[in-house]
């Protein structure tokens, strides 16, 4: 099935259900509602359900990608490309995966809402074209896997090991510290540590600005455990991807912090480590 056939299938489905899908930003909300009905009805555990899931994820993902291109991303230099056999939106080393997002939306539900993905894709497009500045080594904690100088274009494979629950925690190490995170599906906790030449350090938690004032806690699962985490410290997969991108592209931590919502946790960390009272 080619792109044109997928688009026609989505168009026919929308007409049959009296929904307006016209490749506008407003239609993304309509699409998300349609995908919720698929989430409620498709059983991915069955062979038939998995086939339906994959087929419709491709169709919905193509619509999401085409809408992004029409509304904003094409003028910013993005176009369809292939990562192996998987279509993606690419501009240089910047990559977006609307079909993967659509698959996760149908399989896991509203935790992977399309609106958040759309907003983060627009944010990515508005940034300067990606240029890696840091040399980054990757550590997968549970697997005990260490790999030096991992290129940004190869980071997605490691990232998905955590997303899919195959790995507990991932650490991106650089000369002046690290960015680490844990979680699954669309709920993650990420923090950055900056090490200074005099032996001192500072730590920062990446936060969800929309829930910065929230007092409730959210359960974050990993392959081995679960944690109750303040809502403001729980970020989505697309927010995590944005943080990883910014970490690679900003060699100075001050530049990273200007791009990514955060809070300073240095005092709490030092107290927890017994370094201050």
N, C-alpha and C positions, 0 to 999 in steps of 0.2 A: 504494500500500500504506500503510495507516494504522498507528498505534502498536500497536493491538490485534492486527492481523494479523502485525506484526513479532514481537511478543512470543510469539504462538502458534507462529510458525515456529521460533523459538529453543527454545521448550519442546518441540516435537515432535522437533527435532534432538537435544536433550539426552536425551530418553527413548529414542530409537533407539540412542543410544551409551551408555546406562546411566550417564549423568552427572547429578548433582544440582545443578540451578540453581534456588535457592529465594529469590533476592533477599536473600541475606545477604552479609556481608563475606567469609565463607569461600568463597562460590561464585565470587568473582572469580578466585581461583587456578585453579579448575576451568575457568572460561571462558578464561583465558589459555592453558591447555593445549590446549583445543579450537581456539583461534585459531591456535596454532602449526601444527596440521595443515593449516589453510587456507593459511598462509604457505608451507608446503612444497609444496602441490599447485596453487595458483592461479598462472597465468602472466599477470600484469597487462599484459604487452606485446601479448598478443593481444586482439582485439576482444571475444571471448567472455569471456576472463579478466577484462578490465576491467569488464565488466557484472556478472560474478559478484562481483568485489571490491567494487564500489559497493553492490550489493544486500545482501551479507552484512555489510559495514561498517555500513550503516544499522541492520540488525537487531541486531548486537552492540552498537552504540553506544546504541541505545534501552535494551537490557538494562542496560548499565553505568549509564546515566543514571537509570533507574528504581530500580536497586539503591542508588545514592547517595542518591536522594531518600528511599527507604524507611528506610534505615539512619540517615541523619544530616542530609542537606542540606535536606529539606523543613522540618524544625523550625527551621532557621537562616535560612529565608526564600527559599530557591531554588525555582525552578519552570521548566518548559519555556518557551522563547520562541524566536522566529525571528530569525536574523541573515541578512537577505535570504531565501533559501530554505533555509538550513541550520538545523536545530534545535539549540539549545544550552541549557544550564542557566544561568539568570541570576538575580542578586539585585542590583538597582540597576545599578551599573557593573561588578560582578563577573561574569565570564563564564567558563564551562567548556565544552569542546567534546568530549564523549565520542565522537561519530560520527567526527570527524576523528582522534581517538586510535585508534579501532578500525580505520579505514582504514590508518593508518600502521603499526599492529601487524601487519595481514595483509600489507601490501606490503613492509615493511622488516624484519619479524621482531622478535626479543626485545629489540632496542634500545628499542622503544616498549612495554615490558611494561605490562600493565594495572594491576598491583599498585602501581607507582610513581605512575601517574596517579591511582589511587584515593586513595592516601595524601596526595598533594598537594591533591586536591579537598577532602578532609576538613580539611586544614590551612587552606585558603582559607576554608572555611565557618566555621571557628572564629575567624577574625580579625574584627575589627569591620567592619561594612559599609563598603565603600570610599568614601573621600572624597578627591578630588584636592587636594593642597596645593601641589605644584610646578607651575610653568610650564615645559614641556619642549619643546625644539626637537629635531627628528629629522634626522639626516644619514645617508644611504646612501652609503657611501664610493665604491664602484666606479661607481655611476651618477652620482655627483656631484649627488645630489638633496638639497636642503635645504628643510625646511618648518618654519615657526615655530608655536609654540603648538599642538602636536598633542594632541588630547584623548585621554584614556586609552581611551575606547571605540573610537577609531580606530586604536590602536596595533597591533592584530592584523594588519592588512593589511601594514604595514611589516615586522613580525616574520616573517610567512610568506615574505617575499621572501628572507630569510636562511635560514630552515628548509628551503626548497625548492631552495636552491642557485642562486638567481637574483641574489643579492647577496653580496658578500664580507664586509662588516662593517657594523654599525649603531652609531651613537652617539646617545645621548640626552643633550642638553646642557641644563644649567640655570644659574641665576645663580652657583652656588658650585662648579661643576665638571661632571662627566659620568659616565655609566655607558655602557660600550661592551662589545660582544661579537662573537664570530665563531664559526663552526661550521656544521654541517648536521644534518638529521634529528633525532637525539636526543643529540648530543654538542656541547657548547658551552664556550667559555672566556669568562668575563666579569670585568671589573674596574671599579672605581670610583675616580675621582680627586676629591679635595676641595681646592678652592683657598681660601686664607685671605687676609684683607684686607692682611696685611703682605707678600704675595708668596710665602709658603711654601705647601707643599701636602703632602698625604698620599695614598697609594694603597693600595687593598685588592683582593685577589682573592676572588671568590665561590667557595666550596669545597663539595665533597660531603662532609658530615660522616661519612658511613658509610665513606668511604675515606680519612679524614684521615691514617691511619698507613701507608697503602699506599706501597710504594716503586717500583712498576712505572710504566710510562708507557703512555698510550693515544694512538692516532692520531686526530687531529681533522681532518676534511676541510672544505674550503671550495670555492667555485666555481672557484678558481684554483690552490689549493695544498693541502698537508697539513702538519701539525705534530705532533711527538711531545711530548706534554704530560704532566706528572706527574698520576697518576690522581686525586689529591685536588682538582685544579683543573679537572676535567672534570665539568660539571653537565648534568642532563637538561633537556629542553624545559620540563617543568613547573617545575623549579627556576628556570629562567630566567624563566618567566612570573611566578613568585612574586617574584623580584628586581625585575622591571620594575614590578609592582604596588606593592611596598614603596617603590620609588624615587619613584613618583608620589605616594604617600600620606604620605610623611614629608619634611617640608620641612627638618628638621634631620638631618644625616648620622648623628649619634649614635643617633637613633631607628631609622634604617634598619639600622644595624649590630647593634642589639639583636634585630632580627627575622631577619636573614639570616646564615647561617654564612659566616665570612670569615677571612682572615689578612692581617696588615699587611705590605705589600710595599714600604713607603716607602724603606727603606734600599737595597734591591736596585735599585729604580727610579732612585734618585738616583745610585747608583754607575754604573748602565748609561748614564745621561745625562751622566756625567762631572762631576756637581755635587759629589760627595764622593769621597774616595779610600778 
